[in-house]
Amino acid sequence: KTKNATCMAIATTQPISVARNDSIRKNFPENHEQAFHPLYRYAVITDSVEGLILVDIDTLADAEFRNNKFSRALTWNPDNVLAGARHVTLAGDYAYITTDSGLTVVDLSKPLEPKVTAQLPLTDARASAVQFRYLWVTDADGVKLFDVTNLAQPVAVPEGTVRLANARKIYLARTYMYVAAKADG
C-alpha cells in the first residue's frame, strides 16, 4: 500500500537472487563470484506524496511462491524534496526522479541511505529516459537533454531541446526517441 504510487523501476529484468548470490559467495569462495549491488534487491517506487519507496523483491527469486509477500524497506522524502514525484529512471547507482520542482537526482549506492546529489529546476517535469551518456527529460517545453557523464550531476545541453507542446512519456531505441505528446501524437 502507498498513498499515491506514480512509477516503478527495477535495476534489471533478469531473474536474479541477491540471497542466492550471497550464499554461493559464502559457500563456494573458489568461484570468485562478485557480490550483486544491493539495489538489485529492491523495486524503486515513486509516490507523489510519500516520495521514494523501496520494496524488497528478492523473495520473488527463490522459487518458493508461498513467501512472495512484499515488504517496504524504505520510505524517504527529506524536507519534501520529492513532492509530486511522478517518474523514476535508474542508471547505475542513481535514480532520476521527476517532481513538482523539476528533476531530482538520488544516489542509491547505499539503497537504504539515499542522498540527493542534484536538483534541476524544470517546468512540469514528467518522465525521463537514459541512454549511454545522455538523459532526456520531458517537461512543459518539450524534451530537454542532459549530459550524464557524471551520473550524479547532469549538465543541461540546451541545443538538444526538442520543442513539443505536450511531451509526456519517452522511450529511446538506438538513434530514435519516441515521445507521447497528447494531441501532437
mmCIF file of the C-alpha atoms, coordinates in Angstrom:
data_MODEL
# 
_entry.id   MODEL 
# 
loop_
_atom_site.group_PDB 
_atom_site.id 
_atom_site.type_symbol 
_atom_site.label_atom_id 
_atom_site.label_alt_id 
_atom_site.label_comp_id 
_atom_site.label_asym_id 
_atom_site.label_entity_id 
_atom_site.label_seq_id 
_atom_site.pdbx_PDB_ins_code 
_atom_site.Cartn_x 
_atom_site.Cartn_y 
_atom_site.Cartn_z 
_atom_site.occupancy 
_atom_site.B_iso_or_equiv 
_atom_site.pdbx_formal_charge 
_atom_site.auth_seq_id 
_atom_site.auth_comp_id 
_atom_site.auth_asym_id 
_atom_site.auth_atom_id 
_atom_site.pdbx_PDB_model_num 
ATOM 1   C CA . LYS A 1 1   ? 0.000  0.000   0.000   1.00 0.00 ? 1   LYS A CA 1 
ATOM 2   C CA . THR A 1 2   ? 1.135  3.505   -0.842  1.00 0.00 ? 2   THR A CA 1 
ATOM 3   C CA . LYS A 1 3   ? -0.613 6.858   -0.787  1.00 0.00 ? 3   LYS A CA 1 
ATOM 4   C CA . ASN A 1 4   ? -0.233 7.638   -4.497  1.00 0.00 ? 4   ASN A CA 1 
ATOM 5   C CA . ALA A 1 5   ? 2.298  5.480   -6.374  1.00 0.00 ? 5   ALA A CA 1 
ATOM 6   C CA . THR A 1 6   ? 3.176  7.003   -9.743  1.00 0.00 ? 6   THR A CA 1 
ATOM 7   C CA . CYS A 1 7   ? 6.036  4.948   -11.229 1.00 0.00 ? 7   CYS A CA 1 
ATOM 8   C CA . MET A 1 8   ? 8.238  1.931   -10.566 1.00 0.00 ? 8   MET A CA 1 
ATOM 9   C CA . ALA A 1 9   ? 11.641 0.741   -11.784 1.00 0.00 ? 9   ALA A CA 1 
ATOM 10  C CA . ILE A 1 10  ? 13.902 -2.215  -11.077 1.00 0.00 ? 10  ILE A CA 1 
ATOM 11  C CA . ALA A 1 11  ? 17.640 -2.471  -11.697 1.00 0.00 ? 11  ALA A CA 1 
ATOM 12  C CA . THR A 1 12  ? 17.308 -5.460  -14.035 1.00 0.00 ? 12  THR A CA 1 
ATOM 13  C CA . THR A 1 13  ? 14.666 -7.563  -15.703 1.00 0.00 ? 13  THR A CA 1 
ATOM 14  C CA . GLN A 1 14  ? 16.878 -10.643 -15.419 1.00 0.00 ? 14  GLN A CA 1 
ATOM 15  C CA . PRO A 1 15  ? 15.837 -13.323 -12.910 1.00 0.00 ? 15  PRO A CA 1 
ATOM 16  C CA . ILE A 1 16  ? 18.461 -12.886 -10.199 1.00 0.00 ? 16  ILE A CA 1 
ATOM 17  C CA . SER A 1 17  ? 18.571 -13.532 -6.482  1.00 0.00 ? 17  SER A CA 1 
ATOM 18  C CA . VAL A 1 18  ? 20.737 -11.446 -4.202  1.00 0.00 ? 18  VAL A CA 1 
ATOM 19  C CA . ALA A 1 19  ? 20.311 -14.001 -1.382  1.00 0.00 ? 19  ALA A CA 1 
ATOM 20  C CA . ARG A 1 20  ? 21.331 -16.920 -3.641  1.00 0.00 ? 20  ARG A CA 1 
ATOM 21  C CA . ASN A 1 21  ? 24.379 -14.977 -4.854  1.00 0.00 ? 21  ASN A CA 1 
ATOM 22  C CA . ASP A 1 22  ? 25.390 -14.228 -1.251  1.00 0.00 ? 22  ASP A CA 1 
ATOM 23  C CA . SER A 1 23  ? 25.066 -17.926 -0.390  1.00 0.00 ? 23  SER A CA 1 
ATOM 24  C CA . ILE A 1 24  ? 27.200 -19.002 -3.363  1.00 0.00 ? 24  ILE A CA 1 
ATOM 25  C CA . ARG A 1 25  ? 29.858 -16.440 -2.480  1.00 0.00 ? 25  ARG A CA 1 
ATOM 26  C CA . LYS A 1 26  ? 29.958 -17.690 1.112   1.00 0.00 ? 26  LYS A CA 1 
ATOM 27  C CA . ASN A 1 27  ? 29.853 -21.449 0.429   1.00 0.00 ? 27  ASN A CA 1 
ATOM 28  C CA . PHE A 1 28  ? 31.940 -21.582 -2.759  1.00 0.00 ? 28  PHE A CA 1 
ATOM 29  C CA . PRO A 1 29  ? 34.698 -18.963 -2.467  1.00 0.00 ? 29  PRO A CA 1 
ATOM 30  C CA . GLU A 1 30  ? 36.670 -20.735 -5.192  1.00 0.00 ? 30  GLU A CA 1 
ATOM 31  C CA . ASN A 1 31  ? 34.093 -19.450 -7.703  1.00 0.00 ? 31  ASN A CA 1 
ATOM 32  C CA . HIS A 1 32  ? 35.249 -15.865 -7.089  1.00 0.00 ? 32  HIS A CA 1 
ATOM 33  C CA . GLU A 1 33  ? 31.680 -14.592 -7.510  1.00 0.00 ? 33  GLU A CA 1 
ATOM 34  C CA . GLN A 1 34  ? 31.247 -10.866 -7.160  1.00 0.00 ? 34  GLN A CA 1 
ATOM 35  C CA . ALA A 1 35  ? 28.537 -9.501  -4.905  1.00 0.00 ? 35  ALA A CA 1 
ATOM 36  C CA . PHE A 1 36  ? 25.409 -8.122  -6.543  1.00 0.00 ? 36  PHE A CA 1 
ATOM 37  C CA . HIS A 1 37  ? 24.822 -4.455  -5.922  1.00 0.00 ? 37  HIS A CA 1 
ATOM 38  C CA . PRO A 1 38  ? 22.273 -4.149  -3.086  1.00 0.00 ? 38  PRO A CA 1 
ATOM 39  C CA . LEU A 1 39  ? 19.965 -2.115  -5.352  1.00 0.00 ? 39  LEU A CA 1 
ATOM 40  C CA . TYR A 1 40  ? 19.114 -5.347  -7.204  1.00 0.00 ? 40  TYR A CA 1 
ATOM 41  C CA . ARG A 1 41  ? 17.112 -6.383  -4.133  1.00 0.00 ? 41  ARG A CA 1 
ATOM 42  C CA . TYR A 1 42  ? 14.573 -3.579  -4.471  1.00 0.00 ? 42  TYR A CA 1 
ATOM 43  C CA . ALA A 1 43  ? 11.788 -2.211  -6.587  1.00 0.00 ? 43  ALA A CA 1 
ATOM 44  C CA . VAL A 1 44  ? 12.155 1.575   -6.664  1.00 0.00 ? 44  VAL A CA 1 
ATOM 45  C CA . ILE A 1 45  ? 8.781  3.305   -6.459  1.00 0.00 ? 45  ILE A CA 1 
ATOM 46  C CA . THR A 1 46  ? 7.904  6.979   -6.720  1.00 0.00 ? 46  THR A CA 1 
ATOM 47  C CA . ASP A 1 47  ? 4.897  8.271   -4.849  1.00 0.00 ? 47  ASP A CA 1 
ATOM 48  C CA . SER A 1 48  ? 3.651  11.838  -5.271  1.00 0.00 ? 48  SER A CA 1 
ATOM 49  C CA . VAL A 1 49  ? 3.005  12.101  -1.527  1.00 0.00 ? 49  VAL A CA 1 
ATOM 50  C CA . GLU A 1 50  ? 5.495  9.750   0.125   1.00 0.00 ? 50  GLU A CA 1 
ATOM 51  C CA . GLY A 1 51  ? 8.461  10.356  -2.215  1.00 0.00 ? 51  GLY A CA 1 
ATOM 52  C CA . LEU A 1 52  ? 10.758 7.370   -2.706  1.00 0.00 ? 52  LEU A CA 1 
ATOM 53  C CA . ILE A 1 53  ? 9.754  3.887   -1.601  1.00 0.00 ? 53  ILE A CA 1 
ATOM 54  C CA . LEU A 1 54  ? 11.968 0.793   -1.787  1.00 0.00 ? 54  LEU A CA 1 
ATOM 55  C CA . VAL A 1 55  ? 10.278 -2.602  -1.679  1.00 0.00 ? 55  VAL A CA 1 
ATOM 56  C CA . ASP A 1 56  ? 12.270 -5.803  -1.144  1.00 0.00 ? 56  ASP A CA 1 
ATOM 57  C CA . ILE A 1 57  ? 11.538 -8.048  -4.139  1.00 0.00 ? 57  ILE A CA 1 
ATOM 58  C CA . ASP A 1 58  ? 14.307 -10.625 -3.627  1.00 0.00 ? 58  ASP A CA 1 
ATOM 59  C CA . THR A 1 59  ? 11.766 -13.072 -2.246  1.00 0.00 ? 59  THR A CA 1 
ATOM 60  C CA . LEU A 1 60  ? 10.354 -13.497 -5.770  1.00 0.00 ? 60  LEU A CA 1 
ATOM 61  C CA . ALA A 1 61  ? 13.593 -15.099 -6.958  1.00 0.00 ? 61  ALA A CA 1 
ATOM 62  C CA . ASP A 1 62  ? 13.771 -18.070 -4.599  1.00 0.00 ? 62  ASP A CA 1 
ATOM 63  C CA . ALA A 1 63  ? 11.207 -20.246 -6.447  1.00 0.00 ? 63  ALA A CA 1 
ATOM 64  C CA . GLU A 1 64  ? 9.069  -20.516 -3.300  1.00 0.00 ? 64  GLU A CA 1 
ATOM 65  C CA . PHE A 1 65  ? 5.712  -18.962 -4.152  1.00 0.00 ? 65  PHE A CA 1 
ATOM 66  C CA . ARG A 1 66  ? 4.378  -19.236 -0.582  1.00 0.00 ? 66  ARG A CA 1 
ATOM 67  C CA . ASN A 1 67  ? 6.673  -16.490 0.681   1.00 0.00 ? 67  ASN A CA 1 
ATOM 68  C CA . ASN A 1 68  ? 6.019  -13.965 -2.091  1.00 0.00 ? 68  ASN A CA 1 
ATOM 69  C CA . LYS A 1 69  ? 4.990  -11.186 0.226   1.00 0.00 ? 69  LYS A CA 1 
ATOM 70  C CA . PHE A 1 70  ? 6.417  -7.746  -0.299  1.00 0.00 ? 70  PHE A CA 1 
ATOM 71  C CA . SER A 1 71  ? 7.842  -5.629  2.478   1.00 0.00 ? 71  SER A CA 1 
ATOM 72  C CA . ARG A 1 72  ? 8.612  -1.939  2.378   1.00 0.00 ? 72  ARG A CA 1 
ATOM 73  C CA . ALA A 1 73  ? 12.271 -1.401  3.170   1.00 0.00 ? 73  ALA A CA 1 
ATOM 74  C CA . LEU A 1 74  ? 12.369 2.390   2.957   1.00 0.00 ? 74  LEU A CA 1 
ATOM 75  C CA . THR A 1 75  ? 10.142 5.442   2.672   1.00 0.00 ? 75  THR A CA 1 
ATOM 76  C CA . TRP A 1 76  ? 12.198 8.563   2.008   1.00 0.00 ? 76  TRP A CA 1 
ATOM 77  C CA . ASN A 1 77  ? 11.324 12.196  1.325   1.00 0.00 ? 77  ASN A CA 1 
ATOM 78  C CA . PRO A 1 78  ? 13.527 14.523  3.413   1.00 0.00 ? 78  PRO A CA 1 
ATOM 79  C CA . ASP A 1 79  ? 12.208 18.083  3.556   1.00 0.00 ? 79  ASP A CA 1 
ATOM 80  C CA . ASN A 1 80  ? 9.599  17.021  0.967   1.00 0.00 ? 80  ASN A CA 1 
ATOM 81  C CA . VAL A 1 81  ? 12.288 17.174  -1.761  1.00 0.00 ? 81  VAL A CA 1 
ATOM 82  C CA . LEU A 1 82  ? 10.342 14.599  -3.806  1.00 0.00 ? 82  LEU A CA 1 
ATOM 83  C CA . ALA A 1 83  ? 6.942  16.318  -3.584  1.00 0.00 ? 83  ALA A CA 1 
ATOM 84  C CA . GLY A 1 84  ? 4.869  15.386  -6.594  1.00 0.00 ? 84  GLY A CA 1 
ATOM 85  C CA . ALA A 1 85  ? 7.264  12.591  -7.640  1.00 0.00 ? 85  ALA A CA 1 
ATOM 86  C CA . ARG A 1 86  ? 5.840  11.134  -10.839 1.00 0.00 ? 86  ARG A CA 1 
ATOM 87  C CA . HIS A 1 87  ? 8.526  9.166   -12.681 1.00 0.00 ? 87  HIS A CA 1 
ATOM 88  C CA . VAL A 1 88  ? 11.804 7.363   -11.987 1.00 0.00 ? 88  VAL A CA 1 
ATOM 89  C CA . THR A 1 89  ? 14.581 6.163   -14.269 1.00 0.00 ? 89  THR A CA 1 
ATOM 90  C CA . LEU A 1 90  ? 17.542 4.175   -12.925 1.00 0.00 ? 90  LEU A CA 1 
ATOM 91  C CA . ALA A 1 91  ? 21.097 4.390   -14.261 1.00 0.00 ? 91  ALA A CA 1 
ATOM 92  C CA . GLY A 1 92  ? 23.904 2.753   -12.324 1.00 0.00 ? 92  GLY A CA 1 
ATOM 93  C CA . ASP A 1 93  ? 23.583 3.775   -8.673  1.00 0.00 ? 93  ASP A CA 1 
ATOM 94  C CA . TYR A 1 94  ? 21.368 6.758   -9.491  1.00 0.00 ? 94  TYR A CA 1 
ATOM 95  C CA . ALA A 1 95  ? 17.650 7.437   -9.656  1.00 0.00 ? 95  ALA A CA 1 
ATOM 96  C CA . TYR A 1 96  ? 16.425 10.319  -11.820 1.00 0.00 ? 96  TYR A CA 1 
ATOM 97  C CA . ILE A 1 97  ? 13.093 11.398  -10.367 1.00 0.00 ? 97  ILE A CA 1 
ATOM 98  C CA . THR A 1 98  ? 10.761 13.953  -11.912 1.00 0.00 ? 98  THR A CA 1 
ATOM 99  C CA . THR A 1 99  ? 8.955  16.028  -9.302  1.00 0.00 ? 99  THR A CA 1 
ATOM 100 C CA . ASP A 1 100 ? 6.845  19.168  -8.988  1.00 0.00 ? 100 ASP A CA 1 
ATOM 101 C CA . SER A 1 101 ? 10.034 21.267  -8.876  1.00 0.00 ? 101 SER A CA 1 
ATOM 102 C CA . GLY A 1 102 ? 11.932 19.527  -11.688 1.00 0.00 ? 102 GLY A CA 1 
ATOM 103 C CA . LEU A 1 103 ? 14.470 16.705  -11.773 1.00 0.00 ? 103 LEU A CA 1 
ATOM 104 C CA . THR A 1 104 ? 15.966 15.320  -8.564  1.00 0.00 ? 104 THR A CA 1 
ATOM 105 C CA . VAL A 1 105 ? 18.988 13.019  -8.724  1.00 0.00 ? 105 VAL A CA 1 
ATOM 106 C CA . VAL A 1 106 ? 19.274 10.496  -5.892  1.00 0.00 ? 106 VAL A CA 1 
ATOM 107 C CA . ASP A 1 107 ? 22.365 8.405   -5.154  1.00 0.00 ? 107 ASP A CA 1 
ATOM 108 C CA . LEU A 1 108 ? 21.305 4.844   -4.292  1.00 0.00 ? 108 LEU A CA 1 
ATOM 109 C CA . SER A 1 109 ? 24.787 3.342   -3.933  1.00 0.00 ? 109 SER A CA 1 
ATOM 110 C CA . LYS A 1 110 ? 23.627 2.506   -0.401  1.00 0.00 ? 110 LYS A CA 1 
ATOM 111 C CA . PRO A 1 111 ? 19.926 1.960   -1.138  1.00 0.00 ? 111 PRO A CA 1 
ATOM 112 C CA . LEU A 1 112 ? 18.761 2.327   2.454   1.00 0.00 ? 112 LEU A CA 1 
ATOM 113 C CA . GLU A 1 113 ? 20.758 5.562   2.817   1.00 0.00 ? 113 GLU A CA 1 
ATOM 114 C CA . PRO A 1 114 ? 19.785 7.631   -0.259  1.00 0.00 ? 114 PRO A CA 1 
ATOM 115 C CA . LYS A 1 115 ? 21.309 11.049  -0.901  1.00 0.00 ? 115 LYS A CA 1 
ATOM 116 C CA . VAL A 1 116 ? 20.267 13.890  -3.175  1.00 0.00 ? 116 VAL A CA 1 
ATOM 117 C CA . THR A 1 117 ? 23.172 14.819  -5.469  1.00 0.00 ? 117 THR A CA 1 
ATOM 118 C CA . ALA A 1 118 ? 21.440 17.355  -7.725  1.00 0.00 ? 118 ALA A CA 1 
ATOM 119 C CA . GLN A 1 119 ? 18.192 19.233  -8.259  1.00 0.00 ? 119 GLN A CA 1 
ATOM 120 C CA . LEU A 1 120 ? 17.483 20.784  -11.641 1.00 0.00 ? 120 LEU A CA 1 
ATOM 121 C CA . PRO A 1 121 ? 14.520 23.126  -11.957 1.00 0.00 ? 121 PRO A CA 1 
ATOM 122 C CA . LEU A 1 122 ? 12.154 22.226  -14.807 1.00 0.00 ? 122 LEU A CA 1 
ATOM 123 C CA . THR A 1 123 ? 8.611  23.301  -15.543 1.00 0.00 ? 123 THR A CA 1 
ATOM 124 C CA . ASP A 1 124 ? 6.246  20.367  -15.039 1.00 0.00 ? 124 ASP A CA 1 
ATOM 125 C CA . ALA A 1 125 ? 8.873  17.623  -15.421 1.00 0.00 ? 125 ALA A CA 1 
ATOM 126 C CA . ARG A 1 126 ? 7.099  14.443  -16.482 1.00 0.00 ? 126 ARG A CA 1 
ATOM 127 C CA . ALA A 1 127 ? 9.285  11.495  -17.462 1.00 0.00 ? 127 ALA A CA 1 
ATOM 128 C CA . SER A 1 128 ? 12.845 10.592  -18.384 1.00 0.00 ? 128 SER A CA 1 
ATOM 129 C CA . ALA A 1 129 ? 14.968 8.060   -20.220 1.00 0.00 ? 129 ALA A CA 1 
ATOM 130 C CA . VAL A 1 130 ? 18.708 7.460   -20.229 1.00 0.00 ? 130 VAL A CA 1 
ATOM 131 C CA . GLN A 1 131 ? 20.969 6.040   -22.910 1.00 0.00 ? 131 GLN A CA 1 
ATOM 132 C CA . PHE A 1 132 ? 24.755 5.956   -22.755 1.00 0.00 ? 132 PHE A CA 1 
ATOM 133 C CA . ARG A 1 133 ? 25.912 9.406   -21.575 1.00 0.00 ? 133 ARG A CA 1 
ATOM 134 C CA . TYR A 1 134 ? 22.614 11.211  -22.045 1.00 0.00 ? 134 TYR A CA 1 
ATOM 135 C CA . LEU A 1 135 ? 19.376 11.721  -20.150 1.00 0.00 ? 135 LEU A CA 1 
ATOM 136 C CA . TRP A 1 136 ? 16.257 13.097  -21.808 1.00 0.00 ? 136 TRP A CA 1 
ATOM 137 C CA . VAL A 1 137 ? 13.501 14.624  -19.674 1.00 0.00 ? 137 VAL A CA 1 
ATOM 138 C CA . THR A 1 138 ? 10.049 15.647  -20.860 1.00 0.00 ? 138 THR A CA 1 
ATOM 139 C CA . ASP A 1 139 ? 8.512  18.806  -19.456 1.00 0.00 ? 139 ASP A CA 1 
ATOM 140 C CA . ALA A 1 140 ? 6.146  21.628  -20.397 1.00 0.00 ? 140 ALA A CA 1 
ATOM 141 C CA . ASP A 1 141 ? 8.608  22.891  -23.064 1.00 0.00 ? 141 ASP A CA 1 
ATOM 142 C CA . GLY A 1 142 ? 9.145  19.516  -24.770 1.00 0.00 ? 142 GLY A CA 1 
ATOM 143 C CA . VAL A 1 143 ? 12.164 17.269  -24.315 1.00 0.00 ? 143 VAL A CA 1 
ATOM 144 C CA . LYS A 1 144 ? 15.310 18.516  -22.568 1.00 0.00 ? 144 LYS A CA 1 
ATOM 145 C CA . LEU A 1 145 ? 18.725 16.872  -22.970 1.00 0.00 ? 145 LEU A CA 1 
ATOM 146 C CA . PHE A 1 146 ? 21.305 16.406  -20.192 1.00 0.00 ? 146 PHE A CA 1 
ATOM 147 C CA . ASP A 1 147 ? 24.837 15.038  -20.297 1.00 0.00 ? 147 ASP A CA 1 
ATOM 148 C CA . VAL A 1 148 ? 25.181 12.467  -17.511 1.00 0.00 ? 148 VAL A CA 1 
ATOM 149 C CA . THR A 1 149 ? 28.830 11.550  -17.991 1.00 0.00 ? 149 THR A CA 1 
ATOM 150 C CA . ASN A 1 150 ? 28.913 12.286  -14.256 1.00 0.00 ? 150 ASN A CA 1 
ATOM 151 C CA . LEU A 1 151 ? 25.725 10.448  -13.259 1.00 0.00 ? 151 LEU A CA 1 
ATOM 152 C CA . ALA A 1 152 ? 25.425 12.446  -10.033 1.00 0.00 ? 152 ALA A CA 1 
ATOM 153 C CA . GLN A 1 153 ? 25.475 15.860  -11.722 1.00 0.00 ? 153 GLN A CA 1 
ATOM 154 C CA . PRO A 1 154 ? 23.550 16.138  -15.015 1.00 0.00 ? 154 PRO A CA 1 
ATOM 155 C CA . VAL A 1 155 ? 24.579 19.054  -17.214 1.00 0.00 ? 155 VAL A CA 1 
ATOM 156 C CA . ALA A 1 156 ? 21.978 20.687  -19.449 1.00 0.00 ? 156 ALA A CA 1 
ATOM 157 C CA . VAL A 1 157 ? 22.606 20.581  -23.201 1.00 0.00 ? 157 VAL A CA 1 
ATOM 158 C CA . PRO A 1 158 ? 20.215 23.345  -24.396 1.00 0.00 ? 158 PRO A CA 1 
ATOM 159 C CA . GLU A 1 159 ? 20.923 22.757  -28.100 1.00 0.00 ? 159 GLU A CA 1 
ATOM 160 C CA . GLY A 1 160 ? 19.435 19.268  -27.655 1.00 0.00 ? 160 GLY A CA 1 
ATOM 161 C CA . THR A 1 161 ? 15.981 20.578  -26.675 1.00 0.00 ? 161 THR A CA 1 
ATOM 162 C CA . VAL A 1 162 ? 13.108 19.332  -28.822 1.00 0.00 ? 162 VAL A CA 1 
ATOM 163 C CA . ARG A 1 163 ? 10.113 21.657  -28.566 1.00 0.00 ? 163 ARG A CA 1 
ATOM 164 C CA . LEU A 1 164 ? 6.790  19.838  -28.204 1.00 0.00 ? 164 LEU A CA 1 
ATOM 165 C CA . ALA A 1 165 ? 3.552  21.297  -26.901 1.00 0.00 ? 165 ALA A CA 1 
ATOM 166 C CA . ASN A 1 166 ? 2.680  18.440  -24.577 1.00 0.00 ? 166 ASN A CA 1 
ATOM 167 C CA . ALA A 1 167 ? 5.513  15.897  -24.271 1.00 0.00 ? 167 ALA A CA 1 
ATOM 168 C CA . ARG A 1 168 ? 4.682  13.114  -21.829 1.00 0.00 ? 168 ARG A CA 1 
ATOM 169 C CA . LYS A 1 169 ? 6.323  9.686   -21.732 1.00 0.00 ? 169 LYS A CA 1 
ATOM 170 C CA . ILE A 1 170 ? 9.509  8.942   -23.631 1.00 0.00 ? 170 ILE A CA 1 
ATOM 171 C CA . TYR A 1 171 ? 11.224 5.819   -24.967 1.00 0.00 ? 171 TYR A CA 1 
ATOM 172 C CA . LEU A 1 172 ? 14.677 5.542   -26.534 1.00 0.00 ? 172 LEU A CA 1 
ATOM 173 C CA . ALA A 1 173 ? 15.732 2.895   -29.022 1.00 0.00 ? 173 ALA A CA 1 
ATOM 174 C CA . ARG A 1 174 ? 19.097 3.165   -30.717 1.00 0.00 ? 174 ARG A CA 1 
ATOM 175 C CA . THR A 1 175 ? 19.098 6.501   -32.543 1.00 0.00 ? 175 THR A CA 1 
ATOM 176 C CA . TYR A 1 176 ? 15.371 7.158   -32.163 1.00 0.00 ? 176 TYR A CA 1 
ATOM 177 C CA . MET A 1 177 ? 13.359 8.894   -29.480 1.00 0.00 ? 177 MET A CA 1 
ATOM 178 C CA . TYR A 1 178 ? 9.650  8.134   -29.207 1.00 0.00 ? 178 TYR A CA 1 
ATOM 179 C CA . VAL A 1 179 ? 7.598  10.716  -27.321 1.00 0.00 ? 179 VAL A CA 1 
ATOM 180 C CA . ALA A 1 180 ? 3.920  10.536  -26.419 1.00 0.00 ? 180 ALA A CA 1 
ATOM 181 C CA . ALA A 1 181 ? 2.737  14.110  -26.959 1.00 0.00 ? 181 ALA A CA 1 
ATOM 182 C CA . LYS A 1 182 ? -1.043 14.047  -26.464 1.00 0.00 ? 182 LYS A CA 1 
ATOM 183 C CA . ALA A 1 183 ? -2.736 15.937  -29.357 1.00 0.00 ? 183 ALA A CA 1 
ATOM 184 C CA . ASP A 1 184 ? 0.570  16.077  -31.274 1.00 0.00 ? 184 ASP A CA 1 
ATOM 185 C CA . GLY A 1 185 ? 0.639  12.295  -31.399 1.00 0.00 ? 185 GLY A CA 1 
# 
